Amino acid sequence: MEFILRREEPKDIEQVHAILCSTFPTEAESRLVDALRTSGKAVLSLVAVSGDQVLGHILFSPVTTTPPNTAKGVGLAPVAVRTDVQAKGIGSRLIKEGLRQCKFHGFDYCVVLGEPKYYQRFEFQKASNYGIQNEYGVEDEFMWIRFSERNVSGVVHYAPEFAVFSV
């Protein structure tokens, strides 16, 4: 299947909304993405497209730590691929390209809350092994990937929009 990856454009929003609603059990992820866009916290939003059809989407938003540190981090959430084209490498390419761009744009690390076996393929590692915790108290599913040698420690907090929609 041929497709390209590019930054999300306003014309993609309706299709992205449909993908999120069809791949997750509730509309929480779709509403979260809308809120992150509106608040300017969608630091990187990519789509996979074939012609004028959006096949998949990924979003990265800023994260902070307590206590604060100088490392600049992002959280990967959500990533979704249209159900009729899943298992064709679209999600993997979105993740790889998203991580590449986050590193290129000077982020020091990225965190994700997800299935360990899936995200370890992209070099994510269990964050607690490095002294990094999360506000949700999740252990194995909270992972990170490091882009620089800048020190990161403490509790990672996602943007406040995440708490509003309880994803």
Backbone torsions as a table, in degrees:
resi	resn	phi	psi	omega
1	MET	NA	128.8	179.8
2	GLU	-96.0	135.1	177.2
3	PHE	-159.0	162.4	176.2
4	ILE	-120.6	157.8	174.2
5	LEU	-108.4	137.9	177.0
6	ARG	-155.3	170.1	175.5
7	ARG	-65.9	144.8	177.0
8	GLU	-63.6	140.7	176.8
9	GLU	-118.5	159.9	179.8
10	PRO	-52.7	-34.1	-179.5
11	LYS	-67.2	-13.9	-178.1
12	ASP	-88.9	-16.6	-168.5
13	ILE	-57.3	-43.4	-178.6
14	GLU	-63.2	-42.5	179.0
15	GLN	-68.8	-38.9	177.1
16	VAL	-60.9	-44.2	178.1
17	HIS	-56.9	-45.4	-179.7
18	ALA	-63.4	-40.7	179.0
19	ILE	-63.6	-46.9	-179.7
20	LEU	-61.8	-42.1	-179.8
21	CYS	-66.6	-31.9	-177.7
22	SER	-86.0	-19.0	-176.7
23	THR	-102.6	-13.1	177.7
24	PHE	-116.6	154.0	-174.5
25	PRO	-69.3	-20.9	178.4
26	THR	-132.6	178.1	177.2
27	GLU	-86.7	7.4	-176.2
28	ALA	-57.2	-45.2	-178.5
29	GLU	-64.1	-41.3	179.1
30	SER	-63.5	-43.9	178.7
31	ARG	-66.7	-35.8	176.8
32	LEU	-61.7	-48.0	179.9
33	VAL	-60.4	-43.6	177.2
34	ASP	-58.7	-44.9	-178.6
35	ALA	-66.2	-40.4	178.7
36	LEU	-65.7	-39.1	175.9
37	ARG	-61.7	-49.9	-176.3
38	THR	-59.9	-38.9	-177.8
39	SER	-84.9	-0.1	178.9
40	GLY	77.4	17.9	-177.5
41	LYS	-100.3	6.4	174.1
42	ALA	-85.1	83.7	-173.9
43	VAL	-70.1	-25.8	175.6
44	LEU	-151.0	121.0	179.4
45	SER	-132.0	113.1	-176.2
46	LEU	-114.6	151.7	173.9
47	VAL	-128.6	151.6	169.6
48	ALA	-103.3	126.7	-176.6
49	VAL	-131.4	147.8	172.0
50	SER	-128.4	112.1	-173.0
51	GLY	63.3	-122.8	178.4
52	ASP	-104.7	14.1	-178.7
53	GLN	-102.1	125.1	174.0
54	VAL	-81.2	126.1	-178.9
55	LEU	-101.3	-28.0	-177.7
56	GLY	-160.9	165.9	-175.6
57	HIS	-149.0	147.1	173.6
58	ILE	-142.4	145.2	-179.8
59	LEU	-134.4	141.5	174.6
60	PHE	-122.6	137.2	178.6
61	SER	-133.9	158.9	-175.7
62	PRO	-69.2	146.9	171.7
63	VAL	-123.1	157.9	177.4
64	THR	-127.4	171.9	177.8
65	THR	-129.1	153.8	170.0
66	THR	-121.6	123.1	-6.3
67	PRO	-67.5	156.8	-179.4
68	PRO	-61.1	147.1	171.4
69	ASN	-140.6	174.8	-173.3
70	THR	-84.2	-10.4	179.6
71	ALA	-68.1	138.3	-177.4
72	LYS	-102.8	118.0	-175.1
73	GLY	-122.4	161.1	175.2
74	VAL	-132.5	156.9	173.7
75	GLY	-112.8	137.3	177.5
76	LEU	-92.5	113.5	176.9
77	ALA	177.4	131.4	-8.3
78	PRO	-93.5	172.0	168.0
79	VAL	-127.3	135.6	-178.2
80	ALA	-150.1	145.8	177.6
81	VAL	-129.2	138.3	178.2
82	ARG	-50.0	135.8	-173.7
83	THR	-60.3	-31.2	-178.3
84	ASP	-77.5	-6.9	179.1
85	VAL	-127.9	20.2	177.4
86	GLN	-70.9	160.3	179.6
87	ALA	66.5	31.1	177.0
88	LYS	-121.7	13.8	176.7
89	GLY	88.0	3.0	-177.2
90	ILE	-67.7	-48.4	178.8
91	GLY	-60.6	-43.2	179.2
92	SER	-60.6	-44.8	179.5
93	ARG	-65.9	-39.3	177.0
94	LEU	-60.9	-44.3	-179.7
95	ILE	-64.4	-49.0	-178.7
96	LYS	-60.1	-45.5	-179.1
97	GLU	-68.7	-39.8	177.6
98	GLY	-60.5	-45.5	178.5
99	LEU	-64.1	-40.6	179.0
100	ARG	-60.6	-45.1	-179.4
101	GLN	-68.9	-36.9	177.4
102	CYS	-61.1	-45.0	178.0
103	LYS	-62.5	-46.1	-179.8
104	PHE	-58.6	-37.1	-177.9
105	HIS	-85.7	11.4	169.8
106	GLY	91.5	12.1	174.9
107	PHE	-75.1	146.5	-177.7
108	ASP	-90.7	-24.3	-179.0
109	TYR	-161.9	164.8	176.1
110	CYS	-135.4	139.2	175.8
111	VAL	-115.1	156.7	176.4
112	VAL	-148.1	148.1	173.9
113	LEU	-115.0	105.4	-174.0
114	GLY	-168.8	-169.8	-177.7
115	GLU	-70.4	114.9	-176.3
116	PRO	-53.9	-45.9	-176.6
117	LYS	-61.5	-34.5	178.9
118	TYR	-71.6	-51.8	-173.4
119	TYR	-75.9	-20.6	175.4
120	GLN	-64.6	-23.5	176.4
121	ARG	-61.2	-23.4	-177.8
122	PHE	-103.0	14.5	177.6
123	GLU	77.8	15.6	171.8
124	PHE	-69.7	144.3	179.2
125	GLN	-128.8	155.9	179.1
126	LYS	-58.2	117.6	-173.2
127	ALA	-65.2	-35.5	-177.6
128	SER	-64.3	-22.2	175.3
129	ASN	-65.4	-15.7	-179.1
130	TYR	-114.0	15.6	177.8
131	GLY	78.5	17.5	-178.1
132	ILE	-107.3	125.0	180.0
133	GLN	-111.1	179.3	178.8
134	ASN	-137.1	159.6	-176.0
135	GLU	-69.7	-12.1	-177.6
136	TYR	-95.6	-7.8	-179.6
137	GLY	72.0	20.4	-179.9
138	VAL	-85.0	140.8	-176.4
139	GLU	-102.5	-79.5	-171.7
140	ASP	-65.9	-34.1	-174.9
141	GLU	-82.0	-9.0	179.3
142	PHE	-95.0	113.6	-174.1
143	MET	-128.5	165.1	178.0
144	TRP	-144.1	161.2	171.6
145	ILE	-133.2	137.1	-174.8
146	ARG	-102.2	134.4	178.3
147	PHE	-106.5	-16.2	-178.1
148	SER	-142.4	177.8	178.7
149	GLU	-93.1	3.9	179.1
150	ARG	-60.8	136.6	-176.5
151	ASN	-69.0	134.4	176.5
152	VAL	-129.0	131.3	176.1
153	SER	-156.6	168.3	177.1
154	GLY	98.4	-156.2	-177.9
155	VAL	-104.4	125.6	179.0
156	VAL	-84.3	134.8	177.7
157	HIS	-120.2	128.9	174.2
158	TYR	-77.4	168.1	177.2
159	ALA	-55.9	148.3	-178.4
160	PRO	-56.7	-24.4	179.8
161	GLU	-59.5	-29.1	179.9
162	PHE	-63.4	-39.2	-179.7
163	ALA	-68.4	-33.0	-177.5
164	VAL	-64.9	-37.8	-174.1
165	PHE	-100.9	-2.5	175.3
166	SER	45.1	56.7	179.7
167	VAL	-76.3	NA	NA
